Amino acid sequence: MIEAPAGGFHGPVKRSITIAGHQTSISLEPVFWQALEVAATRLALPLSALVAEIDAIRIVADDPPNLASALRTWLFVNLR
């Protein structure tokens, strides 16, 4: 049988990040914020720089998803 994650389930938390000189709000669940912080540390980047790089990749896609979806997808693929 499966169980709830340690600490339970939590809804999205909105945070503001500066990308390309402008503020943007992103809503992600706490586990995704934590994973982004870990990834940024591993890559020796500020969190805002990592998000900006993922955003730059996202916007050139044929059918770009919203930024939160792109961040979740990037994390899933790159941190497995």
Secondary structure, DSSP 8 states (H G I E B T S, - for coil): -----TT-----EEEEEEETTEEEEEEE-HHHHHHHHHHHHHTT--HHHHHHHHHHHHHTSSS---HHHHHHHHHHHH--
